[in-house]
Amino acid sequence: MASMRAPEGVPESRGLNLFEADPGFRGLLELHLEPKLAAHLMPHFTRLGAIAGAELDEQALTADKNPPQLAGQRVDKHASYRRLEEVAFGEYGLAAMSHRGGVLGWPDPLPPIAKYALTYVYVQAEFGVCCPLSMTDALTRTIRKFADPALVARYLPGLTSQDMDALTQGAMFMTEQKAGSDVGATETVARKSGDAWTLHGDKWFCSNADAGLALVLARPEGAADGTRGLSLFLMPRTLPDGSLNQYKIVRLKEKLGTRGMPSGETKLEGATAYLVGDPGRGFVQMADMINMSRLSNGMRAAGMMRRALTEALFVARNRRAFGKPLIELPLMRRQLVKLMLPTEAARSMVLYTGLELAKADGGDEAARKRVRLLTPLIKFRACRDARKVTGDAMEVRGGVGYTEEWSDPRLVRDAHLGSIWEGTSNIVALDVLRAISREGCLDALLPDLNEKLERAPRMLAARLAASLNKASAFAFDTAATGLESHARQAATGLYYAVSAALLADEGTRLGKKGDCRRHLLALLCYIHRLEPRDPLRRDLTEIGPTFSTALLAEAPVSPEILDKILNALSH
């Protein structure tokens, strides 16, 4: 597949190894992964970075221009989209690796952080396929937790296969025209039919519309109103005799982004389905899948921000204007640092949550509560930040970046999905408050963060601890008093206070090797997101240029630089 040539004077970034173009990521992986696993996976990260910046990026551009078509009840996907699926599901086993050993040559199931880190690289080329990936992974997790063992045994091999001919992809059919965020308004009816059930109703937004299996919320006849009357059902696309199940795809959606991935409207006409878990517990059980999908969504937002930042840095370093490289221009340097901060904050949040998820799945109740809170925090703020970061990064490339032959417009369009899919910003911000007020999740998170801050440099730790206390108090008060109008404000403050603590902890641990770069990012987070400040006050300390010089090189930062900035702030 031939690439279009860049116009004269525009740096050609096609073919970048997206893993190697992100030099800090390797150090974070070595910090967070068990050493033997990190060494085993590093060649896989390197290869994935190479194809993500070349072949997969080209395939994604093509798939975006050639959306799927509905032919009867068959969904015809473009060959480029099928190739993207093959790499994700087949070669890398991204949907299978949490559920069985043997993926990428590792004998055991891989930990969540490994899955999220690898998908973080993949999504820098392609967002759309990550929706089926996430739903297949999350559906598998949900039925393993709640479904009858015989049902799990029937479908697990297909869900975890890397053979594209044997693979069963998953989906979640939940949204109805009258039941989007208000799930309790679901009108789909379930009727008992022997050992199974039949489903009747309309599902209005079904991504991965032709998936082999879908989890569906429906109300059994005679069940209570609201969410407490909903049950969860597993609905196959094909029945045991090989015939299509009794539901039809009415049409495929024409969408702003994720154009290569089929989303459709579905009419259930007595479709056979199997009860998952206990009757009336459907929404609670589906929430597990939704939360995993929300976490995956936040990870994808982090990955798209990194791709946007990589492109912006490449252009700024290699394009000249006014007689010098763009990256030497003061206003451009400031703009790039402002792109870098939310990008790095989101990555630290995702990596930490991946580690905590492994503990939670191992039975650690405090870790479960931490994940319960971190998930909507990431989904809320990282997805909103991605919309701005991708847009501002496109501006660095200039007018040519607005054309569809580059990744920039696709990143902008795809980034807007994150704030809508699996709960709009308002819904997810309110979920943050519920996790605090009803489940005590912030009480489980704060001790761990304060312990991390105690190990950070004193002058940095004092600032971050004070901000964490303030953000936590505001979130506690907002949750306790039910002030919903402040939910987004509370979630944003808490997100950045938490991410600053995590950045500082990574800086402390990497600082033992002489690199305080993440300490500097934590301090930047404090200055730009947490510290009270006058928006019209000039930087008279000249700290800004010191920050940009240290951070934009994406190289280790010495402790002396950190001390210089902290001392300047103190005076």
C-alpha positions as CSV (number, residue, x, y, z in Angstrom):
1,M,0.0,0.0,0.0
2,A,1.7,3.2,-1.2
3,S,1.8,6.2,1.1
4,M,1.1,9.7,-0.2
5,R,4.2,11.9,-0.1
6,A,4.3,14.8,2.3
7,P,4.2,18.2,0.7
8,E,7.5,20.0,0.4
9,G,8.6,21.4,3.8
10,V,6.3,19.1,5.8
11,P,8.2,16.5,7.8
12,E,7.3,12.9,6.8
13,S,6.4,11.1,10.1
14,R,5.0,8.0,8.4
15,G,6.9,4.9,9.3
16,L,7.9,6.0,12.8
17,N,8.2,3.2,15.4
18,L,5.6,4.5,17.8
19,F,7.1,2.6,20.7
20,E,10.6,3.8,20.1
21,A,9.4,7.4,19.4
22,D,8.1,7.4,23.1
23,P,11.4,7.0,25.0
24,G,9.9,7.2,28.5
25,F,7.6,4.3,28.0
26,R,10.2,1.6,28.1
27,G,11.4,2.9,31.5
28,L,7.8,2.9,32.9
29,L,7.3,-0.7,31.7
30,E,10.5,-1.8,33.3
31,L,9.4,0.0,36.5
32,H,5.9,-1.5,36.7
33,L,6.3,-5.0,35.1
34,E,7.9,-8.0,36.8
35,P,11.5,-8.0,35.3
36,K,11.3,-11.4,33.6
37,L,7.9,-10.4,32.0
38,A,9.2,-7.0,30.9
39,A,12.2,-8.6,29.2
40,H,10.0,-11.1,27.5
41,L,7.5,-8.6,26.2
42,M,10.0,-5.9,25.1
43,P,10.5,-7.3,21.6
44,H,6.8,-7.5,21.2
45,F,6.4,-3.9,22.1
46,T,9.1,-2.9,19.6
47,R,7.5,-4.9,16.8
48,L,4.1,-3.6,17.5
49,G,5.4,0.0,17.6
50,A,7.0,-0.6,14.2
51,I,3.9,-1.9,12.5
52,A,1.6,0.6,14.3
53,G,3.5,3.5,12.8
54,A,3.7,2.0,9.3
55,E,1.4,-0.8,8.1
56,L,-1.4,-0.5,10.7
57,D,-1.5,3.3,10.3
58,E,-2.0,2.8,6.5
59,Q,-4.6,0.2,7.0
60,A,-6.5,2.4,9.5
61,L,-6.5,5.3,7.1
62,T,-7.9,3.0,4.4
63,A,-10.5,1.4,6.6
64,D,-11.6,4.8,7.8
65,K,-12.4,5.7,4.2
66,N,-14.2,2.4,3.5
67,P,-16.8,1.8,6.1
68,P,-18.6,-1.6,6.4
69,Q,-21.6,-2.4,4.3
70,L,-24.8,-4.3,5.3
71,A,-25.6,-7.0,2.7
72,G,-28.8,-8.7,3.9
73,Q,-27.7,-9.8,7.4
74,R,-24.0,-10.0,6.5
75,V,-21.7,-7.2,7.4
76,D,-19.0,-6.8,4.8
77,K,-15.9,-5.2,6.3
78,H,-13.0,-3.8,4.2
79,A,-9.9,-5.9,3.8
80,S,-7.9,-3.2,5.7
81,Y,-10.2,-3.5,8.7
82,R,-9.9,-7.3,8.7
83,R,-6.2,-7.0,8.7
84,L,-6.4,-4.7,11.7
85,E,-8.5,-7.3,13.4
86,E,-6.1,-10.0,12.5
87,V,-3.2,-8.2,14.2
88,A,-5.1,-7.3,17.3
89,F,-7.1,-10.6,17.9
90,G,-4.8,-13.0,16.1
91,E,-1.1,-12.1,16.2
92,Y,-1.2,-10.3,19.5
93,G,-4.1,-12.0,21.2
94,L,-5.1,-8.8,23.0
95,A,-8.6,-10.1,23.8
96,A,-7.4,-13.5,25.0
97,M,-4.3,-12.7,27.0
98,S,-6.0,-12.0,30.3
99,H,-8.0,-15.3,30.1
100,R,-5.5,-18.0,29.2
101,G,-1.8,-18.7,29.0
102,G,0.2,-19.1,25.8
103,V,-0.4,-15.7,24.2
104,L,2.8,-14.1,23.0
105,G,4.7,-17.1,24.3
106,W,4.0,-16.4,27.9
107,P,2.8,-19.6,29.8
108,D,0.3,-17.9,32.1
109,P,-2.5,-15.3,31.6
110,L,-0.9,-11.9,31.2
111,P,-1.6,-9.3,33.9
112,P,-4.0,-6.4,33.1
113,I,-1.1,-3.9,32.9
114,A,0.5,-5.8,30.1
115,K,-2.7,-6.0,28.1
116,Y,-3.4,-2.3,28.6
117,A,0.2,-1.3,27.8
118,L,0.2,-3.3,24.5
119,T,-3.2,-2.0,23.5
120,Y,-2.0,1.5,24.3
121,V,0.6,1.1,21.5
122,Y,-1.9,-0.5,19.1
123,V,-4.6,2.2,19.6
124,Q,-2.1,4.8,18.4
125,A,-2.7,3.4,14.9
126,E,-6.3,2.2,15.2
127,F,-9.1,3.0,17.6
128,G,-12.1,1.3,16.0
129,V,-11.0,-2.3,16.4
130,C,-10.3,-1.6,20.1
131,C,-14.1,-1.4,20.7
132,P,-14.6,-5.1,19.7
133,L,-11.3,-6.0,21.5
134,S,-12.5,-4.4,24.7
135,M,-16.0,-5.9,24.5
136,T,-14.7,-9.4,23.7
137,D,-12.3,-9.2,26.7
138,A,-14.9,-7.7,29.0
139,L,-17.7,-10.1,27.9
140,T,-15.4,-13.0,28.6
141,R,-14.6,-11.7,32.0
142,T,-18.3,-11.1,32.9
143,I,-19.5,-14.6,31.9
144,R,-16.6,-16.2,33.7
145,K,-17.6,-14.4,36.8
146,F,-21.4,-14.9,36.6
147,A,-22.6,-17.4,34.0
148,D,-23.3,-21.1,34.4
149,P,-20.1,-23.1,34.0
150,A,-21.6,-25.1,31.1
151,L,-22.3,-21.9,29.2
152,V,-18.8,-20.7,29.8
153,A,-17.3,-24.0,28.6
154,R,-19.4,-23.8,25.5
155,Y,-18.2,-20.3,24.4
156,L,-14.9,-19.7,26.1
157,P,-12.7,-21.4,23.5
158,G,-14.0,-19.2,20.7
159,L,-13.8,-16.0,22.7
160,T,-10.1,-16.7,23.5
161,S,-9.1,-18.0,20.2
162,Q,-6.3,-16.4,18.1
163,D,-7.4,-18.3,15.0
164,M,-9.5,-15.8,13.1
165,D,-11.7,-18.6,11.6
166,A,-12.5,-19.9,15.1
167,L,-12.7,-16.6,16.9
168,T,-15.9,-15.4,18.5
169,Q,-16.1,-11.7,19.0
170,G,-18.2,-10.1,21.8
171,A,-20.5,-7.1,22.0
172,M,-22.8,-5.4,24.4
173,F,-26.3,-4.5,23.3
174,M,-27.7,-2.2,25.9
175,T,-28.8,1.2,24.5
176,E,-32.4,1.8,23.5
177,Q,-33.9,5.0,22.2
178,K,-35.6,5.7,25.5
179,A,-32.9,4.0,27.6
180,G,-29.4,5.4,27.1
181,S,-27.9,6.8,30.3
182,D,-31.3,6.0,32.0
183,V,-30.8,2.2,31.8
184,G,-33.7,1.6,34.1
185,A,-36.0,2.6,31.2
186,T,-35.1,-0.5,29.2
187,E,-38.1,-1.9,27.4
188,T,-36.7,-5.1,25.9
189,V,-38.7,-8.0,27.2
190,A,-37.4,-11.5,28.0
191,R,-39.7,-14.6,28.0
192,K,-38.9,-18.0,29.4
193,S,-38.6,-20.7,26.7
194,G,-37.5,-24.1,28.1
195,D,-33.9,-23.9,29.2
196,A,-33.4,-20.6,27.4
197,W,-35.2,-17.3,26.9
198,T,-36.4,-15.3,24.0
199,L,-35.8,-11.5,23.7
200,H,-38.1,-9.0,22.1
201,G,-37.4,-5.4,21.5
202,D,-35.1,-2.8,19.8
203,K,-31.5,-2.0,20.6
204,W,-30.6,1.3,19.1
205,F,-26.8,1.5,19.2
206,C,-25.0,-1.8,18.9
207,S,-21.3,-1.5,18.2
208,N,-19.6,-4.6,16.7
209,A,-23.1,-5.3,15.4
210,D,-22.3,-8.7,13.9
211,A,-20.4,-10.1,16.9
212,G,-20.8,-13.8,17.6
213,L,-22.0,-13.1,21.1
214,A,-23.6,-10.2,22.8
215,L,-24.6,-9.5,26.4
216,V,-28.1,-8.0,26.5
217,L,-30.1,-6.3,29.2
218,A,-33.8,-7.2,29.2
219,R,-36.7,-7.2,31.6
220,P,-38.3,-10.6,32.2
221,E,-42.1,-10.5,31.9
222,G,-43.6,-9.4,35.2
223,A,-40.3,-8.1,36.6
224,A,-40.1,-4.9,38.6
225,D,-39.6,-1.5,37.0
226,G,-36.2,0.3,36.9
227,T,-32.8,-1.3,37.0
228,R,-33.7,-3.8,39.8
229,G,-36.0,-5.6,37.3
230,L,-33.4,-6.1,34.6
231,S,-31.6,-9.4,34.0
232,L,-28.5,-10.1,31.9
233,F,-28.6,-12.5,28.9
234,L,-26.0,-14.0,26.6
235,M,-27.3,-13.9,23.0
236,P,-25.4,-15.8,20.2
237,R,-25.4,-14.6,16.6
238,T,-25.7,-18.2,15.3
239,L,-27.7,-21.0,16.9
240,P,-26.4,-24.6,17.5
241,D,-27.9,-25.8,14.2
242,G,-26.0,-23.1,12.3
243,S,-29.0,-20.9,11.5
244,L,-29.0,-17.1,12.4
245,N,-30.6,-16.2,15.6
246,Q,-34.0,-14.4,15.5
247,Y,-32.7,-10.8,15.4
248,K,-31.8,-8.6,12.6
249,I,-29.5,-5.7,12.0
250,V,-31.8,-3.0,10.7
251,R,-29.1,-0.6,9.5
252,L,-25.5,0.4,10.1
253,K,-24.7,3.8,11.6
254,E,-22.9,6.5,9.8
255,K,-20.6,7.9,12.5
256,L,-18.2,10.8,13.1
257,G,-15.4,8.4,14.0
258,T,-14.6,4.7,14.3
259,R,-15.9,4.5,10.8
260,G,-14.3,1.1,10.0
261,M,-16.1,-0.7,12.9
262,P,-19.8,-1.6,12.3
263,S,-22.3,-0.1,14.7
264,G,-25.9,-0.8,14.0
265,E,-29.6,-0.8,15.1
266,T,-30.8,-4.2,16.0
267,K,-34.4,-5.6,16.2
268,L,-34.8,-8.6,18.5
269,E,-37.6,-10.8,17.2
270,G,-37.7,-13.7,19.7
271,A,-33.9,-14.1,19.8
272,T,-32.7,-17.1,21.8
273,A,-30.6,-16.1,24.8
274,Y,-29.3,-17.5,28.0
275,L,-29.6,-16.1,31.5
276,V,-26.3,-14.9,33.0
277,G,-26.2,-14.9,36.8
278,D,-29.2,-14.2,39.0
279,P,-32.5,-12.8,37.8
280,G,-32.9,-9.2,38.7
281,R,-29.1,-8.7,39.0
282,G,-28.5,-7.9,35.4
283,F,-27.6,-4.3,35.8
284,V,-25.1,-5.0,38.6
285,Q,-23.5,-7.8,36.6
286,M,-23.4,-5.7,33.4
287,A,-21.8,-2.9,35.4
288,D,-18.7,-5.1,35.7
289,M,-18.4,-5.2,31.9
290,I,-19.2,-1.5,31.6
291,N,-16.5,-0.6,34.1
292,M,-13.9,-2.7,32.2
293,S,-15.0,-1.0,29.0
294,R,-14.7,2.4,30.7
295,L,-11.2,1.6,31.9
296,S,-10.3,0.4,28.4
297,N,-11.8,3.6,27.0
298,G,-9.5,5.7,29.3
299,M,-6.5,3.7,28.2
300,R,-7.4,4.4,24.5
301,A,-7.7,8.1,25.2
302,A,-4.2,8.0,26.8
303,G,-2.9,6.2,23.7
304,M,-4.4,8.6,21.3
305,M,-3.0,11.5,23.2
306,R,0.4,9.9,23.0
307,R,0.1,9.5,19.2
308,A,-1.0,13.1,18.9
309,L,1.9,14.3,21.0
310,T,4.4,12.1,19.1
311,E,3.2,13.6,15.8
312,A,3.4,17.2,17.2
313,L,6.9,16.7,18.6
314,F,8.1,15.2,15.3
315,V,6.7,18.1,13.3
316,A,8.1,20.7,15.8
317,R,11.5,19.2,15.8
318,N,11.8,18.8,12.0
319,R,9.9,21.7,10.5
320,R,11.5,25.1,10.2
321,A,9.8,28.5,10.2
322,F,11.1,32.0,10.7
323,G,14.6,30.6,10.2
324,K,14.6,28.0,13.0
325,P,12.9,24.7,14.0
326,L,9.4,25.2,15.4
327,I,10.4,23.6,18.7
328,E,12.7,26.6,19.4
329,L,9.9,29.1,19.2
330,P,8.7,30.0,22.8
331,L,5.0,29.8,22.2
332,M,5.3,26.5,20.4
333,R,7.4,25.1,23.4
334,R,4.6,26.2,25.8
335,Q,2.0,24.6,23.6
336,L,3.9,21.3,23.4
337,V,4.3,21.2,27.2
338,K,0.6,21.7,27.6
339,L,0.0,18.7,25.4
340,M,2.5,16.6,27.3
341,L,1.0,17.1,30.7
342,P,-2.5,15.5,30.2
343,T,-0.9,12.8,28.1
344,E,1.6,11.7,30.8
345,A,-1.0,12.1,33.6
346,A,-3.4,9.7,31.8
347,R,-0.7,7.1,31.2
348,S,0.3,7.0,34.9
349,M,-3.3,6.7,35.9
350,V,-3.9,3.8,33.5
351,L,-0.7,1.9,34.6
352,Y,-1.5,2.3,38.3
353,T,-5.1,1.1,37.8
354,G,-3.9,-1.9,35.8
355,L,-1.7,-2.9,38.7
356,E,-4.5,-2.4,41.2
357,L,-6.9,-4.4,39.0
358,A,-4.6,-7.4,39.3
359,K,-4.7,-7.1,43.1
360,A,-8.5,-6.7,43.1
361,D,-9.0,-9.8,41.0
362,G,-6.8,-11.6,43.5
363,G,-9.2,-10.7,46.3
364,D,-7.8,-7.5,47.7
365,E,-10.9,-5.5,48.8
366,A,-9.1,-2.2,49.2
367,A,-7.7,-2.5,45.7
368,R,-11.2,-3.3,44.4
369,K,-12.4,-0.1,45.9
370,R,-9.5,1.8,44.4
371,V,-10.2,0.4,40.9
372,R,-13.9,1.2,41.4
373,L,-13.1,4.9,41.8
374,L,-10.1,5.2,39.5
375,T,-12.1,3.8,36.5
376,P,-14.7,6.5,36.3
377,L,-12.1,9.1,37.1
378,I,-10.0,8.0,34.1
379,K,-13.0,7.7,31.8
380,F,-14.2,11.2,32.7
381,R,-11.0,13.2,32.5
382,A,-8.7,11.4,30.2
383,C,-11.4,11.1,27.5
384,R,-12.2,14.8,27.8
385,D,-8.5,15.7,27.7
386,A,-8.0,13.6,24.6
387,R,-10.5,15.8,22.6
388,K,-8.4,18.9,23.3
389,V,-4.9,17.3,23.0
390,T,-5.7,15.7,19.6
391,G,-7.2,19.0,18.3
392,D,-4.3,21.1,19.5
393,A,-1.7,18.7,18.2
394,M,-3.3,18.8,14.7
395,E,-2.7,22.5,14.8
396,V,1.0,22.0,15.1
397,R,1.1,20.3,11.7
398,G,-0.9,23.2,10.4
399,G,-3.3,23.2,7.4
400,V,-2.0,20.0,6.0
401,G,-2.9,18.3,9.2
402,Y,-6.5,19.1,8.6
403,T,-6.5,16.8,5.5
404,E,-7.6,13.2,5.7
405,E,-4.3,11.8,4.4
406,W,-2.8,12.2,7.9
407,S,-3.7,10.6,11.2
408,D,-4.6,14.0,12.8
409,P,-8.3,14.3,11.7
410,R,-9.0,10.6,12.5
411,L,-7.6,11.1,16.0
412,V,-9.8,14.1,16.6
413,R,-12.9,12.3,15.4
414,D,-12.2,9.2,17.3
415,A,-11.3,11.1,20.5
416,H,-14.8,12.5,20.7
417,L,-16.3,9.0,21.1
418,G,-14.6,8.5,24.5
419,S,-16.7,11.1,26.2
420,I,-19.9,9.5,25.0
421,W,-19.5,5.8,24.8
422,E,-20.2,3.9,28.1
423,G,-21.5,7.0,29.8
424,T,-21.3,10.7,29.0
425,S,-19.1,13.0,31.0
426,N,-22.0,13.9,33.3
427,I,-23.0,10.3,34.0
428,V,-19.4,9.3,34.7
429,A,-18.7,12.3,37.0
430,L,-21.8,11.3,39.0
431,D,-20.5,7.8,39.2
432,V,-17.3,9.2,40.8
433,L,-19.5,10.7,43.6
434,R,-21.4,7.4,44.0
435,A,-18.1,5.5,44.4
436,I,-17.1,7.9,47.2
437,S,-20.4,8.3,49.0
438,R,-21.9,4.8,48.8
439,E,-18.8,2.6,48.7
440,G,-16.1,4.5,50.6
441,C,-13.6,4.1,47.7
442,L,-11.7,7.3,48.4
443,D,-11.0,6.1,51.9
444,A,-9.2,3.1,50.3
445,L,-7.3,5.2,47.8
446,L,-5.9,8.1,50.0
447,P,-3.6,6.0,52.3
448,D,-1.9,4.5,49.3
449,L,-1.3,7.9,47.7
450,N,-0.1,9.5,50.9
451,E,2.4,6.7,51.4
452,K,3.8,7.3,48.0
453,L,4.0,11.1,48.6
454,E,6.0,10.5,51.8
455,R,8.8,9.1,49.7
456,A,8.9,12.1,47.3
457,P,11.2,15.1,47.7
458,R,10.1,17.2,50.6
459,M,9.2,20.5,48.9
460,L,7.4,18.6,46.1
461,A,5.6,16.3,48.5
462,A,4.3,19.1,50.6
463,R,2.6,20.8,47.7
464,L,1.1,17.7,46.3
465,A,-0.1,16.4,49.7
466,A,-1.9,19.7,50.3
467,S,-3.5,19.6,46.9
468,L,-4.6,16.0,47.4
469,N,-6.1,16.9,50.8
470,K,-8.0,19.8,49.2
471,A,-9.3,17.9,46.2
472,S,-10.3,15.0,48.4
473,A,-12.2,17.2,50.9
474,F,-14.0,18.9,48.0
475,A,-14.9,15.5,46.5
476,F,-16.0,14.1,49.9
477,D,-18.2,17.2,50.5
478,T,-19.7,17.2,47.1
479,A,-20.6,13.5,47.3
480,A,-21.9,13.8,50.9
481,T,-24.2,16.7,50.2
482,G,-25.3,15.5,46.8
483,L,-24.3,18.7,45.0
484,E,-24.5,17.2,41.5
485,S,-23.8,20.5,39.8
486,H,-20.2,20.3,41.2
487,A,-19.6,16.7,40.2
488,R,-17.4,17.5,37.2
489,Q,-15.4,20.0,39.2
490,A,-14.8,17.4,41.9
491,A,-13.8,14.7,39.5
492,T,-11.4,16.9,37.6
493,G,-9.7,18.1,40.8
494,L,-9.4,14.6,42.2
495,Y,-8.1,13.2,38.9
496,Y,-5.2,15.6,38.7
497,A,-4.4,15.4,42.4
498,V,-4.2,11.6,42.1
499,S,-2.2,11.7,38.9
500,A,0.2,14.2,40.4
501,A,0.9,11.8,43.3
502,L,1.4,8.9,40.9
503,L,3.7,10.9,38.7
504,A,5.7,11.8,41.8
505,D,5.9,8.2,42.9
506,E,7.2,7.2,39.5
507,G,9.7,10.0,39.7
508,T,10.9,8.9,43.1
509,R,11.5,5.3,41.9
510,L,13.1,6.4,38.6
511,G,15.1,9.1,40.5
512,K,17.1,6.3,42.1
513,K,18.6,5.9,38.6
514,G,19.1,9.7,38.3
515,D,16.0,10.6,36.3
516,C,13.6,13.1,37.9
517,R,11.6,13.8,34.8
518,R,8.4,12.5,36.3
519,H,8.9,14.6,39.4
520,L,9.0,17.6,37.0
521,L,5.7,16.4,35.4
522,A,4.1,16.1,38.9
523,L,5.2,19.6,39.7
524,L,3.8,20.8,36.4
525,C,0.6,19.1,37.2
526,Y,0.5,21.0,40.5
527,I,1.2,24.4,38.9
528,H,-1.2,24.1,35.9
529,R,-4.0,22.0,37.4
530,L,-4.0,22.3,41.2
531,E,-2.4,25.5,42.4
532,P,-4.6,28.6,42.8
533,R,-3.3,31.2,40.3
534,D,-4.1,34.3,38.5
535,P,-4.6,33.6,34.8
536,L,-3.3,37.1,33.9
537,R,-0.2,36.9,36.0
538,R,3.1,36.6,34.0
539,D,5.8,34.0,34.8
540,L,8.4,36.3,36.3
541,T,10.5,33.4,37.6
542,E,11.3,32.1,34.1
543,I,10.3,28.7,35.3
544,G,8.4,28.0,32.1
545,P,11.4,27.9,29.8
546,T,13.3,25.7,32.3
547,F,10.3,23.3,32.2
548,S,10.1,23.2,28.5
549,T,13.9,22.7,28.0
550,A,13.9,19.8,30.4
551,L,10.7,18.1,29.3
552,L,10.6,18.5,25.5
553,A,13.9,16.6,25.0
554,E,12.1,13.5,26.4
555,A,15.4,12.5,28.1
556,P,16.3,11.9,31.7
557,V,16.2,15.0,33.9
558,S,18.9,15.5,36.6
559,P,18.0,16.1,40.3
560,E,19.7,19.5,40.0
561,I,17.1,20.7,37.5
562,L,14.3,19.7,39.8
563,D,16.0,21.4,42.8
564,K,16.5,24.6,40.7
565,I,12.8,24.8,39.9
566,L,11.6,24.0,43.4
567,N,14.0,26.6,44.9
568,A,12.7,29.2,42.4
569,L,9.1,28.4,43.4
570,S,10.0,28.7,47.1
571,H,11.3,32.2,46.6
